Amino acid sequence: MQKDERDLLEVLKFELQFLKDGGYGRSPKSPWRPQYIFEDSLTCMNYDSKDNPRPCGECVLMQLVPPESRSERVPCRHIPFNLTGETLASLYRYSEQNEIEETVEPWLRTTIQRLEQERMAAHHTGSIPPAPAGATMTATPLYQKLHPKCANPACPTAFHWAGGGKFFRFRPDPVMADESTASADSPCGIHGVRHYWLCERCSHALTLLYEEKHGVVVRLLWPELPVKRPPEQLSTAKCA
């Protein structure tokens, strides 16, 4: 079974952008019910894979779950968000959707900032390279890594020719595409073209765009829908 080797920082950045863009209030798949944080996100290993789910213990988010809660049926519902110990499990019992998102968003920002600071400190000691600042999600080129995967950096899906999804081609910035510096060994290829692939599940909710300041980035397909759902009481949900 494939190990979840995603970058926790990239996953949390995606979650923050997804929440800010109203992703949990505008799912075209199940508009009739409240959306559950993490579980109804494309970052979930079992999103759209309920018939053959992977063990939650393999998820990168387990790093944030207290040891005493890692045996719970849905461990990510037990990540503490503040000093009072609020978790998704407790918020689902007494809070409305907008209140839950208002609790999760500052936790995401704080956790992202902490991880970035830790990585910057590690970079100064020569341990690992620093992560880019901000919540903009830069797409992963198909052949940038040894094991090709979905362009969504928060998605663990490995590339497979018969796996469906959607392909994208982008030319890099003019400086990068200069024929004097391009080579067959370059990830851009001999003609300076980068290839990207969104897996089947991500292609239904995301697209790739080129932005001058950030390059090829991941964006939601649903910007025209309302950002917030009407407040409604959440009941305890069944395990996905």
C-alpha positions as CSV (number, residue, x, y, z in Angstrom):
1,M,0.0,0.0,0.0
2,Q,1.3,3.4,-1.0
3,K,2.7,5.5,1.9
4,D,1.4,9.0,2.3
5,E,4.6,11.0,1.6
6,R,3.0,14.4,1.1
7,D,4.4,17.5,2.7
8,L,2.3,18.5,5.8
9,L,2.9,22.1,5.2
10,E,1.7,21.9,1.6
11,V,-1.4,20.0,2.7
12,L,-2.3,22.7,5.4
13,K,-1.7,25.5,2.9
14,F,-4.1,23.8,0.5
15,E,-6.7,23.4,3.3
16,L,-6.4,27.1,4.2
17,Q,-6.9,28.2,0.6
18,F,-9.7,25.7,0.2
19,L,-11.5,27.0,3.3
20,K,-10.9,30.7,2.3
21,D,-12.4,30.0,-1.2
22,G,-15.5,28.5,0.4
23,G,-14.7,25.0,-0.7
24,Y,-16.6,23.4,2.3
25,G,-19.7,25.3,1.4
26,R,-20.0,24.7,-2.3
27,S,-19.5,21.0,-3.0
28,P,-21.3,20.0,-6.2
29,K,-21.3,16.4,-5.1
30,S,-23.3,16.7,-1.9
31,P,-25.0,20.1,-1.5
32,W,-27.7,18.7,0.7
33,R,-25.5,18.1,3.8
34,P,-22.9,19.9,5.8
35,Q,-19.3,19.5,4.7
36,Y,-16.8,17.9,7.1
37,I,-13.4,19.6,7.5
38,F,-10.5,17.4,6.1
39,E,-12.9,14.5,5.3
40,D,-14.7,16.4,2.5
41,S,-11.4,17.9,1.2
42,L,-9.4,16.7,-1.8
43,T,-6.5,16.4,0.7
44,C,-8.3,13.4,2.3
45,M,-6.7,10.1,1.2
46,N,-10.2,8.6,1.0
47,Y,-12.0,11.4,-0.8
48,D,-14.2,9.7,-3.4
49,S,-12.8,6.3,-2.3
50,K,-15.2,5.1,0.3
51,D,-15.5,1.6,-1.1
52,N,-11.8,0.8,-0.5
53,P,-10.6,3.3,2.1
54,R,-7.0,3.5,3.2
55,P,-6.2,3.4,6.9
56,C,-6.3,6.8,8.5
57,G,-3.1,5.9,10.3
58,E,-1.2,6.4,7.1
59,C,-2.4,10.0,6.6
60,V,0.1,12.9,7.0
61,L,-2.4,14.7,9.3
62,M,-1.7,12.0,12.0
63,Q,1.3,14.1,12.9
64,L,-1.1,16.6,14.4
65,V,-3.3,14.1,16.2
66,P,-2.5,13.5,20.0
67,P,-1.2,10.0,20.6
68,E,-4.2,9.1,22.8
69,S,-6.6,9.9,19.9
70,R,-4.8,8.1,17.1
71,S,-7.0,5.0,17.5
72,E,-10.2,6.9,17.0
73,R,-12.3,5.9,14.0
74,V,-11.7,9.4,12.5
75,P,-8.5,10.7,14.0
76,C,-8.4,14.1,12.3
77,R,-11.6,15.0,14.2
78,H,-9.5,15.0,17.4
79,I,-6.8,17.5,16.4
80,P,-6.9,20.2,19.1
81,F,-7.3,23.7,17.7
82,N,-6.8,25.9,20.8
83,L,-5.9,26.0,24.5
84,T,-9.5,25.0,25.4
85,G,-9.0,21.8,23.5
86,E,-11.7,22.3,20.9
87,T,-11.6,19.7,18.2
88,L,-13.8,18.9,15.2
89,A,-15.4,16.2,17.2
90,S,-16.6,18.7,19.8
91,L,-17.4,21.5,17.4
92,Y,-19.7,19.2,15.4
93,R,-21.8,18.7,18.5
94,Y,-22.6,22.3,19.2
95,S,-21.4,24.6,16.5
96,E,-22.7,25.8,13.1
97,Q,-20.7,25.5,9.9
98,N,-19.6,29.2,9.9
99,E,-18.5,28.9,13.6
100,I,-16.5,25.8,12.8
101,E,-14.7,27.5,9.9
102,E,-13.9,30.5,12.0
103,T,-12.2,28.2,14.6
104,V,-10.3,26.2,12.0
105,E,-9.0,29.1,9.9
106,P,-6.8,30.8,12.6
107,W,-5.5,27.4,13.7
108,L,-4.4,26.7,10.1
109,R,-2.7,30.1,9.8
110,T,-0.9,29.6,13.1
111,T,0.2,26.1,12.3
112,I,1.4,27.0,8.9
113,Q,3.4,29.9,10.3
114,R,4.9,27.6,13.0
115,L,6.0,25.0,10.4
116,E,7.5,27.7,8.1
117,Q,9.5,29.1,11.0
118,E,10.7,25.7,11.9
119,R,11.8,25.0,8.4
120,M,13.5,28.4,8.1
121,A,15.4,27.6,11.2
122,A,16.3,24.1,9.8
123,H,17.4,25.8,6.6
124,H,19.8,28.0,8.4
125,T,21.4,24.9,9.9
126,G,21.6,23.2,6.5
127,S,19.0,20.6,7.2
128,I,16.2,21.2,4.6
129,P,15.3,23.9,2.1
130,P,12.8,26.5,3.2
131,A,9.2,26.3,2.1
132,P,7.7,29.2,0.1
133,A,5.8,31.7,2.1
134,G,2.1,32.3,1.6
135,A,-0.9,30.1,0.9
136,T,-0.6,30.0,-2.9
137,M,-0.4,26.4,-4.1
138,T,2.2,25.9,-6.8
139,A,1.4,22.9,-9.0
140,T,3.8,20.0,-9.1
141,P,5.1,19.2,-12.7
142,L,4.4,15.6,-13.7
143,Y,8.0,14.6,-14.1
144,Q,9.6,16.8,-11.5
145,K,10.0,13.9,-9.0
146,L,11.1,10.3,-9.3
147,H,7.5,9.1,-8.8
148,P,5.1,11.2,-11.0
149,K,2.0,12.3,-9.2
150,C,-1.0,14.6,-9.3
151,A,-0.2,18.3,-9.8
152,N,-2.1,19.2,-6.6
153,P,0.8,19.1,-4.1
154,A,-1.7,18.1,-1.3
155,C,-2.9,15.1,-3.3
156,P,-1.1,11.7,-2.9
157,T,-2.4,10.1,-6.1
158,A,0.4,8.6,-8.2
159,F,0.3,9.1,-11.9
160,H,-1.1,6.3,-14.1
161,W,-1.8,6.5,-17.8
162,A,-5.2,4.7,-17.4
163,G,-6.2,6.6,-14.3
164,G,-8.2,9.3,-16.0
165,G,-7.8,12.9,-14.9
166,K,-6.7,15.9,-17.0
167,F,-3.4,16.9,-18.6
168,F,-2.0,20.4,-18.8
169,R,0.9,21.9,-20.7
170,F,2.6,25.2,-19.8
171,R,5.6,27.0,-21.2
172,P,7.8,28.4,-18.4
173,D,8.9,32.0,-18.1
174,P,10.9,33.3,-21.2
175,V,14.1,33.3,-19.2
176,M,13.6,29.6,-18.3
177,A,12.6,28.8,-21.9
178,D,15.8,30.3,-23.3
179,E,17.2,27.8,-25.8
180,S,20.7,28.5,-24.6
181,T,19.9,27.0,-21.2
182,A,17.3,24.3,-22.1
183,S,18.5,20.7,-22.4
184,A,17.0,17.3,-22.8
185,D,17.8,16.6,-19.1
186,S,15.7,19.6,-18.0
187,P,12.3,19.0,-16.3
188,C,10.9,21.4,-18.9
189,G,12.0,19.1,-21.7
190,I,13.8,20.0,-24.9
191,H,11.2,22.5,-26.0
192,G,10.8,24.1,-22.6
193,V,7.3,22.7,-21.9
194,R,6.2,21.5,-18.5
195,H,3.5,18.9,-18.3
196,Y,1.1,18.6,-15.4
197,W,-1.6,16.1,-14.5
198,L,-4.6,16.4,-12.2
199,C,-6.0,13.1,-11.1
200,E,-9.6,12.1,-11.7
201,R,-10.9,13.3,-8.4
202,C,-8.9,16.6,-8.3
203,S,-9.8,17.4,-11.9
204,H,-13.5,17.7,-10.9
205,A,-12.8,20.4,-8.4
206,L,-9.6,22.0,-9.4
207,T,-7.8,23.5,-12.4
208,L,-4.3,24.9,-13.1
209,L,-3.6,28.5,-14.1
210,Y,-0.5,30.4,-14.9
211,E,0.1,33.5,-12.7
212,E,3.0,35.8,-13.4
213,K,4.2,36.1,-9.8
214,H,3.7,32.4,-8.9
215,G,3.9,30.3,-12.0
216,V,1.5,27.4,-12.5
217,V,-0.9,27.4,-9.5
218,V,-3.8,25.3,-8.3
219,R,-7.2,26.9,-8.2
220,L,-10.8,25.8,-7.4
221,L,-13.3,25.5,-10.2
222,W,-16.2,26.9,-8.1
223,P,-15.5,30.6,-7.5
224,E,-18.9,31.6,-8.8
225,L,-20.8,29.9,-6.0
226,P,-21.6,31.5,-2.6
227,V,-18.7,31.7,-0.2
228,K,-20.7,30.8,2.9
229,R,-23.5,28.3,3.5
230,P,-26.6,29.4,5.5
231,P,-25.9,28.6,9.2
232,E,-27.2,25.2,10.1
233,Q,-26.7,22.9,13.1
234,L,-24.3,20.0,12.5
235,S,-25.0,16.7,14.0
236,T,-22.5,14.0,14.7
237,A,-21.7,12.3,11.4
238,K,-21.1,8.7,10.6
239,C,-17.5,7.7,10.0
240,A,-16.6,8.1,6.4
